[in-house]
Every structure is written in structure tokens, then in C-alpha cells.
Amino acid sequence: MPKVNRSAASSKQGIANVRAKPLMPQPLANSHTEFTGFFYRLRLKRGLIEQEARNFDQRLAEYLQQRLLITNGAPLMAWVGSREVAMCDEDRMDFLAWLVQDSAIAQVGLSRLCDADAALGGQPEMDVSYPTNDSALQATLVLYKLHRLTGSAALNVLNAGTPFKSRLTSA
């Protein structure tokens, strides 16, 4: 029987175990009462037929369900949050990136992070609002996806490039 160096085998196994663990967000302290999230507001592209709009609604519902997110509102304007973890700027950027790639969306607006109580209030102010084909938005998303910008930095870049806080409220 060959001799096995147990310390080397156990250290390799320990490294594999550490690398195999996914990074999980930390749960909220009072996850049953505290919800964090953000508002979004969408404008669909002109000329969509009813079936295309329904298909988008289904894609949105699947996206939210896969990520265990909850909503309060309608498909084109709602508050998105999580019961499991505190939302962060990366969550907003991931959602923005997903929306921008969808062929049904013409314009998207996102608010700052807020708690669930804000969902009961009036009209939220959109922190970032862009047409999906905007070159500044597209460039920022590329840098974010390449991990050259954090979610906070990407949102700051987009906010700095928006001359008006919300372009969606005027239409």
C-alpha cells in the first residue's frame, strides 16, 4: 500500500473546500420586517404588439422569481426588494443590465436604494434614467460587466451624466 502524506492531502482538500464555497450575501438582521430595494420605471418600445408586452412581463417575472426578489407595483413601475438579503448597488446594476438587453424596453429609470416603507409613498425620484440605446449607458454597462467598475461607481457615472434627474416623468 503506498504511503500517503496526509497533511498535504488534507491541505489540498481544505483549499478545494474554501474555493468551492459560493459567496453568499449576509441576511438582514430583522429579515422578517426590514426590506431594502429600489424603484424602477420602464418605457416599452413603440409598436410592440400585445403578445410581445406579455412576453416581457413573463420574462420579468421569471427574472425576479429566479433571484427571490419581491415587487410592489405594476410591471412598468414598481419597487423591487428582497426578504432574504439587503439589496446593494450591484443588484441595481445587474437589474439595469438585464433590462437594457431586453428588446422590449426603450427607456429605464432606477431610484436610489430605499426601504419597503418608501414603496407606500408617492412618486419616487429616479436617480438614473436613460434610453436603452444611450452610448453612455452602454459604455458604463460594458465596464461594469468587465468588473472595471463597481455597482456604486457605475451608478455614479450614470448619475453624473444625467442632466435631469428623471427623463421619464416628463412624458
C-alpha positions in Angstrom: 0.0 0.0 0.0 1.5 3.4 -1.0 2.2 5.9 1.7 0.0 9.0 1.6 1.2 12.3 3.0 -2.0 13.1 5.0 -1.0 16.7 5.7 -0.6 17.5 2.0 -3.8 15.7 1.1 -5.8 17.5 3.8 -4.4 20.9 2.9 -5.3 20.4 -0.8 -8.8 19.3 0.3 -9.1 22.3 2.6 -8.2 24.7 -0.3 -10.7 23.0 -2.6 -13.4 23.3 0.1 -12.7 27.0 0.6 -12.8 27.7 -3.2 -16.0 25.7 -3.6 -18.0 27.8 -1.2 -20.0 30.4 -3.0 -20.0 33.9 -1.6 -23.4 34.4 -0.2 -24.9 37.8 0.8 -25.4 38.3 4.5 -29.1 38.0 5.7 -30.7 41.1 7.2 -30.7 41.3 11.0 -34.5 41.5 11.1 -35.3 39.9 7.8 -39.0 39.5 8.7 -39.5 43.2 9.0 -36.8 45.0 7.1 -36.8 45.1 3.3 -34.4 47.1 1.2 -34.8 47.7 -2.5 -35.3 50.2 -5.2 -37.9 51.5 -7.6 -37.8 51.1 -11.4 -39.8 52.7 -14.2 -39.8 51.4 -17.7 -41.0 52.6 -21.1 -41.7 49.9 -23.7 -40.6 50.4 -27.3 -43.2 51.8 -29.7 -45.0 49.4 -31.9 -44.9 46.4 -29.6 -47.8 44.1 -30.1 -49.8 42.8 -27.1 -48.1 39.4 -27.2 -44.6 41.0 -27.1 -45.6 43.0 -24.0 -47.0 39.9 -22.3 -43.8 38.0 -23.1 -41.8 40.8 -21.5 -44.0 40.6 -18.4 -43.3 36.8 -18.2 -39.5 37.3 -18.6 -39.5 40.0 -15.9 -41.5 37.7 -13.5 -39.1 34.8 -14.2 -36.0 37.1 -13.6 -37.4 38.3 -10.3 -38.5 34.8 -9.2 -35.1 33.2 -10.0 -33.4 35.8 -7.8 -36.0 35.5 -5.0 -37.0 39.2 -5.4 -40.3 40.7 -4.4 -42.2 43.5 -6.1 -44.8 46.1 -5.2 -46.4 47.7 -8.2 -47.0 47.1 -11.9 -44.7 45.6 -14.5 -43.7 49.1 -15.8 -43.2 50.8 -12.5 -42.6 49.0 -9.2 -40.5 48.7 -6.1 -38.1 45.6 -6.1 -36.7 44.2 -2.9 -35.6 41.1 -1.1 -36.8 39.4 2.0 -33.5 37.4 2.2 -30.7 39.9 1.9 -30.0 43.6 1.8 -30.0 45.0 -1.7 -27.0 46.9 -2.9 -25.8 48.9 -5.9 -24.6 45.8 -7.7 -28.2 44.4 -7.5 -29.4 47.6 -9.2 -26.7 47.4 -11.9 -27.4 43.8 -12.5 -31.1 44.6 -12.9 -30.3 47.5 -15.2 -28.0 45.4 -17.3 -30.7 42.7 -17.7 -33.4 45.3 -18.7 -31.2 47.0 -21.2 -30.5 43.8 -23.1 -34.3 43.1 -23.5 -35.6 44.1 -26.9 -39.0 45.3 -25.5 -37.5 48.2 -23.3 -36.9 51.7 -24.7 -36.1 53.5 -21.5 -35.3 52.6 -17.9 -35.1 54.6 -14.7 -33.9 53.4 -11.3 -34.2 55.1 -7.9 -31.8 55.0 -5.0 -31.9 52.2 -2.5 -34.7 52.6 -0.1 -36.7 50.5 2.4 -40.1 48.9 1.8 -41.9 51.7 3.6 -40.9 54.1 0.8 -42.8 51.8 -1.6 -46.0 53.0 0.1 -45.2 56.7 -0.5 -45.7 58.9 -3.6 -43.9 59.1 -6.8 -40.2 58.1 -6.4 -37.4 60.1 -7.9 -35.4 58.3 -10.5 -31.7 58.5 -9.7 -30.7 57.2 -13.1 -32.8 57.4 -16.2 -31.6 56.6 -19.7 -32.8 55.3 -23.1 -31.5 51.8 -23.5 -29.6 52.7 -26.6 -27.7 55.6 -24.9 -24.0 55.4 -25.5 -23.0 56.5 -22.0 -25.3 53.7 -20.6 -23.9 51.1 -22.9 -20.2 52.1 -22.2 -20.9 52.0 -18.4 -22.5 48.6 -18.6 -19.5 47.2 -20.5 -17.1 48.5 -17.9 -19.4 47.1 -15.1 -19.7 43.7 -16.7 -15.9 43.5 -17.1 -15.5 44.3 -13.4 -13.8 47.6 -14.1 -16.5 49.5 -12.2 -18.3 48.6 -9.0 -22.0 49.0 -8.9 -21.7 52.2 -6.9 -19.1 53.6 -9.3 -21.2 52.7 -12.4 -24.3 54.3 -10.9 -22.3 57.4 -10.0 -21.0 57.7 -13.6 -24.6 57.3 -14.9 -25.9 59.8 -12.4 -23.3 62.4 -13.3 -24.2 62.0 -17.0 -27.9 62.6 -16.5 -28.6 66.4 -16.8 -32.1 65.9 -15.5 -32.9 63.6 -12.6 -35.8 61.9 -14.4 -36.5 62.0 -18.1 -39.4 59.6 -17.6 -41.5 61.9 -15.6 -41.9 64.4 -18.4 -43.6 62.1 -20.8 
